[in-house]
Amino acid sequence: MIRLTSITRTFHMGDQAVYALNNIDLRIESGEYVSIMGPSGSGKSTLLNIIGLLDKPDSGTYELDNRLITDWTEIEQAQIRREKIGFVFQTFHLIPRLTAAENIELPLILSGIPAEQRQIRVTQALQAFELLSRAHHRPAELSGGQRQRVAIARATIMQPSVILADEPTGNLDHKIGTEVMVLLENLHHSGTTLIVVTHDRELGARAHRQIGMRDGKILTDHRNDIL
């Protein structure tokens, strides 16, 4: 469960304060599939970064799984982020010098998982995402769809309870983008909370719940009748 209460985040442009988030209240239940939509500058990516503990609010509180984590130290938040949250970005964020398998393995190394267990889990992920034949290829040798599949495999290798996807199909054509969304939705069907930020209405409409933002505020919050 994610609960944000009175969350505010401002950025300064010269001597002027600009609200990226303005007194946001939001609750997302475990296992939900939510899209956050809005134009550029609406605050949707800032909201995702705060949910993902990549940024801190100026005021307000954040509860994750009934734990108030707003005032936790950076080390404590990093541990929660590593254990519970997976990230998928538009630009993939793969490490160029590492192979597909090594990129997927990286979170396991950072978490101190023994080498034998890492090998088993990486092989399983490569199989699940149809990447076995590309395991030893670096990102520059992969197609856009393959790179995003590596990114999703890396995001889920620690079996997080929440996946945050920021414009996950933004660099892909429609066919490959749809395939990527099906991969993410399959993870949701297994019980993972899926939160997708997008400006694409067609993509956002796939979610069971659609949140609309503008000027740092939530303007609409709609749930589909059929889940």
C-alpha positions in Angstrom: 0.0 0.0 0.0 1.2 3.5 -0.9 -0.2 6.5 0.8 0.9 10.1 0.2 -0.5 12.8 2.4 -0.2 16.6 1.7 2.9 16.1 -0.5 4.5 19.3 -1.8 7.6 19.6 -4.0 8.9 22.9 -5.2 11.8 23.9 -7.5 13.3 27.3 -7.7 13.8 29.2 -11.0 15.8 32.3 -10.1 13.9 33.8 -7.2 10.6 32.2 -8.1 9.3 28.9 -6.5 7.5 26.6 -8.9 5.2 23.9 -7.6 6.0 20.5 -9.2 3.6 18.9 -6.7 1.0 20.9 -4.8 -0.5 19.3 -1.7 -1.0 15.8 -3.2 -3.0 13.2 -1.5 -2.9 9.7 -3.1 -3.5 6.1 -2.0 -2.6 3.1 -4.1 -3.5 -0.3 -2.9 -1.2 -3.3 -3.3 -1.7 -5.0 -6.6 -3.3 -2.0 -8.4 -2.5 -1.1 -12.0 -2.4 2.7 -12.2 -1.5 5.1 -15.0 -0.6 8.7 -14.3 -1.2 11.0 -17.2 -0.7 14.7 -18.0 1.2 17.1 -20.2 4.9 17.9 -19.8 5.4 19.8 -16.6 2.3 18.5 -14.9 4.3 16.8 -12.1 3.8 13.2 -13.0 7.5 12.2 -13.2 8.2 14.1 -10.0 5.4 12.2 -8.3 6.8 8.9 -9.6 10.3 9.8 -8.3 8.9 10.5 -4.8 7.0 7.2 -4.8 10.2 5.5 -5.9 12.3 7.3 -3.2 14.5 9.0 -5.9 13.4 12.4 -4.6 12.1 13.8 -1.3 9.1 16.0 -0.8 9.5 19.4 0.8 6.5 18.6 3.1 4.0 15.9 3.6 4.2 12.2 4.5 4.8 9.0 2.6 3.8 5.5 3.9 4.8 2.3 2.1 3.3 -0.9 3.4 2.1 0.9 6.5 5.6 2.2 7.3 6.1 6.0 7.5 9.4 6.4 5.5 9.4 10.1 4.8 12.1 10.8 7.4 14.2 7.7 7.0 17.8 8.2 6.2 19.1 7.9 2.6 20.7 4.5 3.4 17.4 3.2 4.9 15.4 4.5 1.9 18.0 3.0 -0.5 17.5 -0.4 1.1 13.7 -0.2 0.8 14.1 1.0 -2.8 16.4 -1.9 -3.7 14.1 -4.5 -2.0 10.6 -3.3 -2.9 10.7 -1.1 -6.0 11.7 -1.8 -9.6 12.2 1.0 -12.2 11.7 1.0 -15.9 12.6 4.2 -17.8 12.1 5.5 -21.3 15.8 5.7 -22.0 16.5 2.2 -20.5 19.4 3.3 -18.2 21.5 0.2 -19.0 25.2 0.3 -18.4 26.9 0.3 -21.9 30.0 -1.7 -21.0 28.0 -4.5 -19.4 26.3 -7.3 -21.3 22.6 -8.0 -21.0 23.2 -10.7 -18.4 25.5 -8.5 -16.4 23.0 -5.6 -16.4 20.3 -7.9 -15.1 22.7 -9.4 -12.5 23.7 -6.0 -11.1 20.9 -5.6 -8.5 21.7 -9.1 -7.2 25.4 -8.1 -6.8 24.5 -4.9 -4.9 22.3 -6.9 -2.6 25.0 -9.4 -1.8 23.3 -12.4 -3.3 25.8 -15.3 -3.7 27.2 -16.0 -7.2 25.6 -19.4 -7.6 22.1 -18.0 -6.8 22.7 -15.0 -9.1 23.5 -17.3 -12.0 20.3 -19.3 -11.5 18.1 -16.2 -11.2 19.7 -14.4 -14.2 19.3 -17.5 -16.4 15.6 -17.7 -15.4 15.1 -14.0 -16.2 16.8 -14.4 -19.6 14.6 -17.3 -20.4 11.4 -15.5 -19.1 12.1 -12.4 -21.3 13.3 -14.4 -24.3 16.9 -13.0 -24.1 19.0 -16.1 -23.8 20.5 -15.6 -27.3 21.4 -12.0 -26.4 22.8 -12.7 -23.0 26.4 -11.7 -23.9 25.5 -8.8 -26.1 26.0 -5.2 -24.9 23.2 -2.6 -25.1 24.5 -1.1 -28.3 24.2 -4.5 -30.0 20.5 -4.8 -29.0 17.3 -3.5 -30.5 15.2 -1.0 -28.6 12.7 -3.7 -27.6 15.5 -6.0 -26.5 17.0 -3.2 -24.4 13.7 -2.5 -22.7 13.2 -6.2 -22.0 16.7 -6.2 -20.3 15.6 -3.2 -18.3 12.4 -4.9 -17.2 14.3 -8.1 -16.3 16.8 -6.0 -14.3 13.9 -4.1 -12.6 12.2 -7.3 -11.5 15.2 -9.6 -10.7 14.8 -8.7 -7.0 11.1 -9.6 -7.1 9.8 -6.1 -6.1 6.3 -5.5 -4.9 6.0 -2.3 -6.9 7.1 -1.5 -10.5 7.4 2.2 -11.6 7.5 2.7 -15.3 8.2 6.2 -16.7 7.2 6.5 -20.3 8.3 2.8 -20.9 7.4 2.8 -24.6 8.5 6.3 -25.4 11.5 5.2 -27.5 9.7 2.2 -29.2 7.4 1.8 -32.2 3.8 0.9 -31.5 4.2 -2.9 -32.1 7.2 -3.2 -29.8 5.7 -0.8 -27.3 2.6 -3.0 -27.0 4.8 -6.0 -26.5 6.6 -4.2 -23.7 3.3 -3.2 -22.0 2.1 -6.8 -22.2 5.3 -7.9 -20.3 4.6 -5.3 -17.6 1.0 -6.2 -17.4 1.9 -9.9 -17.0 3.9 -8.9 -14.0 0.9 -7.0 -12.6 -1.3 -10.1 -13.1 1.2 -12.0 -10.9 0.4 -9.6 -8.0 2.8 -6.7 -8.6 1.7 -3.1 -8.2 2.2 -1.4 -11.5 2.4 2.4 -11.9 2.9 3.8 -15.3 3.6 7.5 -16.1 2.7 8.4 -19.7 1.4 11.2 -21.9 -0.1 8.6 -24.3 -3.9 8.4 -23.6 -4.1 5.0 -25.4 -1.4 3.6 -23.2 -2.9 5.1 -20.1 -6.3 3.7 -20.8 -4.9 0.2 -20.5 -4.6 0.7 -16.7 -7.4 -0.2 -14.3 -7.1 3.2 -12.7 -6.2 6.5 -14.5 -5.0 9.6 -12.7 -4.9 12.9 -14.5 -2.5 15.6 -13.4 -1.9 19.3 -14.3 0.2 22.0 -12.7 1.3 19.8 -9.9 -2.2 18.7 -8.9 -4.4 15.6 -9.3 -7.4 16.7 -11.3 -9.0 13.3 -12.1 -8.9 9.8 -10.6 -11.0 7.3 -12.6 -11.4 3.6 -12.1 -12.6 1.2 -14.8 -15.7 -0.7 -14.0 -14.2 -4.0 -15.1 -10.8 -5.0 -13.7 
